[in-house]
Amino acid sequence: MKKIFDLLKKYYLIVITIFALLITLVVELGVFNFYELTHRSDKFITYNLSEIETKGFTLKDNQLVSKKKSSLHIDCQNEHVSKLNIYYIANNEFNTKMTITYKNGKKEVVHSANSMKMTIISRNIHKDVKEIDFSFDQPIQINAIAKDNSLNINKYRMIFIFFTVFMILYFIACFKTKKLSYQKSFLIISLVIGMMVITFTPSTTFLSEDDETHFKRTMQLLDFGSSEWTAAKNQMMYAIPFGDNAVLSKDELSSQNIYLNSVDDKDIFQVDRIKYIDYSQLCYIPSAVALKVAHFLNVPFTIWFKVGKIANLLVYCLFMYLAIKIMPVKKYLLFVFALLPTNLSLASNYSYDGFITSLFALSFTLFMSKLYDDEKVDVKWTIKYTLASALAVLPKAVYAPLVLLPLVFKKDKFEDKKQMYKFKGALIFLAVILVSTFMLPAILSPASYGDSRGNGLISTPGQIGFILKNPIVYTKILLGSTFGQFVDKFFGVSTIIRMGYIGSAPFAFLIILDALMVFFAFTNLDQEELKLNRYQRGLILFILFSVNCLIWTALYLSFTAVGSNVIQGVQGRYFLSLLIILLGCCQINKFKLKVDKNQLIFGLSMTMSIILLVTVYLVALTHFCI
């Protein structure tokens, strides 16, 4: 027996993989396909369209055709319906209302915005149904309606089950052998959850904030010197390619993929070239390079599109992995922060927020590592810190004051006063240069400065004039927004648990995550005192407050109507880089609690895995892939 246990320990990854595969097959077949396995007589039934009760339709060549609003009624005779499919052709986008009346009398209403680019409406029901009613608000041609009770092996669901089981067993095995570390656990969870988000969501933009803008900039960087994009790529940048709820099942997702792949070599569009690479575009290089490689491999559009997202995810995981590894204290706080649903959602799309947040986390941990070690500031550390901070600031210059954190270093971190003055002077000069990339365009050329989403009564020159004429009024607006919305912007839904436009994690998870972060911020679990006195903390808070004011002011200039007493367009994700620094400097040294490190890593790994797996299941898997 001892030899068997030794072999299991040695090859535990193989054992876990085999066990996870077995569990996946059992659950997929025995739970989700139990009816289909035990009732083989009614696998696939196509309804006779002439026998279906309709309104606004005419029957032509065994097809139902409408020229205006229409509806139809299907009598299911209290029989089991696993899935109902409607195969259609439409010349316009249209909305569908589906009302299901179950055998027990209960009703369920499903609304969807269907696309003329797709050919199927597919709804998973898996219950005994009395009747189903459909209504359509635009002309449509229905070619067939079918009840599908055949065996339904869902590859997306199997991926989810496999990695759920694998992660749980892996963390248990590592806990038993005491091989857990924060950075390793983060890497596994972030890669699994991020890849699930990318795999389970459609290959389109408009799934997360400003995704279409970031994709366009990536494409411009990718096609530097080129001016022709295919229809599939072009529609991702200029219009919502598919309406909300256009995809509500894996069959509809498949139909969408077929369409996108079919138009990737058609209708070539002429677009503006970029003449040079702007410093703010450096954050798009990883995804642009990945897309270029995928293009050379000639992969289908839907895979090509996801490759760019994967590149963003890998960059986020790499920087956060290094940050957690370098962090001298409070690794558990950074671990939870790095795995926030919002952070992973942004990292799994074309947004540059994941790039910025992870680099600021890395620069903050470099700052903390120097604060806690006994070595003096040297060239090697200065280069690493400057690179991490500058690369994080260049895409969004409002964060420039964050590079000033090392100003809190005392003279014992330097060889002499001369070196200290040189270092801090250079740091201030760097911050001024970086801030100027944000401020000067607004001052010297206000007409060209602005957010691409702003319109209507918005005028940057007018807003600057209003602020200069009414400084006290604007100060009240700024402070009112800062303090009045502090909790919402730093600890609210959009900052902690929002998964872009596809939804948010359950509200209970917001409470759990906020409680964990606040507890970890104030409590000393490392038995290490925070090496910041009240004056140093005060300076850090002033730097954070300055960045906060720049964020609100930037949106007041570019996204808010002139003279408005409410600042518009400020989103929680803008404050993520400030949140980790704020929490990292809040420890009360008297609050000490001794916890076994291995148990803490295991508990947090399981907690974050469960939170993220449940979130992905609710907002991605069941929404798009069932």
Secondary structure as UniProt FT lines:
FT   HELIX           2..10
FT   HELIX           12..30
FT   TURN            31..33
FT   HELIX           34..38
FT   STRAND          44..46
FT   HELIX           49..51
FT   STRAND          53..60
FT   TURN            61..62
FT   STRAND          63..89
FT   STRAND          94..102
FT   TURN            103..104
FT   STRAND          107..114
FT   TURN            116..117
FT   STRAND          120..136
FT   STRAND          141..148
FT   HELIX           155..177
FT   HELIX           182..200
FT   TURN            209..210
FT   HELIX           211..222
FT   TURN            223..225
FT   STRAND          228..229
FT   HELIX           231..238
FT   TURN            244..245
FT   HELIX           250..262
FT   TURN            263..265
FT   STRAND          269..270
FT   HELIX           279..284
FT   HELIX           285..296
FT   TURN            297..298
FT   HELIX           301..326
FT   HELIX           331..338
FT   HELIX           341..347
FT   HELIX           353..372
FT   HELIX           379..393
FT   TURN            394..395
FT   HELIX           397..408
FT   HELIX           411..413
FT   HELIX           417..444
FT   HELIX           446..448
FT   TURN            452..453
FT   TURN            456..457
FT   HELIX           460..469
FT   HELIX           471..484
FT   HELIX           486..491
FT   HELIX           493..496
FT   HELIX           500..502
FT   HELIX           507..522
FT   HELIX           534..559
FT   TURN            562..563
FT   HELIX           572..575
FT   HELIX           576..584
FT   TURN            589..590
FT   HELIX           597..616
FT   HELIX           617..621
FT   HELIX           622..624
//
